[in-house]
Amino acid sequence: MLGAVWWLYQPPWYLLALIATREILLGPMVLAWRAMPGRRKLDLRAGLLGKLATVSQFAALWAILAGSEMQLHFAVAAAVIGALAVADYLRRALRAPAEPAQL
């Protein structure tokens, strides 16, 4: 979706980076988590913050599509809520029981 919006509307790159904050943070976190020995279960089911992050991302994209003067505000909101969602995923992971050792 971000690629299509960039291709068709060519908004400033930083707006798209703000909108994609959750994915930008989540990708390296998941890779690092998978590389850790004795890691705990990583539960990435969407909680309330994850759902709010998705809604805020779509709102920010709609602001771009509509040419709204509020594009930056929506993108910043998506970034903040996305970062909070990633923090929530990490909090849940740190509280989860350790995965059993694999042979």
C-alpha positions in Angstrom: 0.0 0.0 0.0 2.8 2.4 0.9 4.5 1.7 -2.4 1.4 2.4 -4.4 0.8 5.6 -2.5 4.4 6.7 -3.1 4.2 5.8 -6.8 0.9 7.5 -7.5 1.0 10.5 -5.1 4.8 10.9 -4.4 4.4 12.3 -0.9 7.6 13.2 1.0 9.5 10.1 2.0 9.4 11.0 5.7 5.6 10.8 5.7 5.8 7.2 4.5 8.6 6.4 7.0 6.5 7.8 9.8 3.5 5.7 8.7 5.7 2.6 8.5 7.3 3.1 11.9 5.7 -0.1 13.4 7.0 -2.2 10.6 10.4 -0.5 10.6 10.8 -1.2 14.3 9.2 -4.6 14.3 11.3 -6.3 11.6 14.7 -5.9 13.3 13.1 -6.7 16.7 11.7 -10.0 15.4 15.1 -10.9 13.7 17.0 -10.1 16.9 14.5 -12.0 19.0 14.8 -15.1 16.8 18.6 -15.0 17.1 18.6 -15.0 20.9 19.3 -18.3 22.7 16.8 -19.3 25.3 14.3 -16.8 24.0 10.8 -16.5 25.2 7.7 -16.9 23.0 7.1 -13.9 20.8 3.3 -13.3 20.6 2.5 -11.0 17.7 -1.2 -11.2 17.9 -2.7 -7.8 17.5 -3.7 -6.2 20.8 -5.6 -3.0 21.2 -2.4 -0.9 20.3 -1.7 -3.0 17.2 -5.3 -2.4 16.0 -5.1 1.3 16.7 -1.7 1.4 14.8 -3.4 -0.1 11.8 -6.3 2.3 11.9 -3.9 5.3 12.3 -1.8 4.1 9.4 -4.9 3.9 7.2 -6.0 7.4 8.4 -2.6 8.8 7.5 -2.7 7.2 4.1 -6.2 8.6 3.5 -4.9 12.1 4.5 -2.3 11.7 1.8 -4.8 10.5 -0.8 -7.2 13.4 0.1 -4.4 16.0 0.0 -5.2 17.0 3.5 -3.1 19.7 5.3 -3.1 17.3 8.2 -0.9 14.6 6.6 2.0 15.2 8.9 -0.2 15.1 12.0 -1.7 11.8 10.9 1.7 10.4 10.0 3.2 11.4 13.4 0.2 9.8 15.2 0.7 6.6 13.2 4.4 6.6 14.2 3.7 7.2 17.9 0.9 4.6 18.1 3.0 2.1 16.0 6.0 2.5 18.3 3.7 1.9 21.3 2.4 -1.2 19.7 5.9 -2.5 19.2 6.7 -1.7 22.8 3.6 -3.7 23.8 4.7 -6.7 21.7 8.1 -6.6 23.4 6.5 -6.2 26.9 4.3 -9.3 26.2 7.4 -11.2 24.9 9.4 -10.4 28.0 6.6 -11.7 30.3 6.0 -14.9 28.3 7.4 -18.2 29.5 10.7 -19.5 27.8 10.2 -21.7 24.8 11.3 -25.3 25.3 14.7 -26.2 24.0 14.7 -27.8 20.5 16.9 -30.7 19.6 
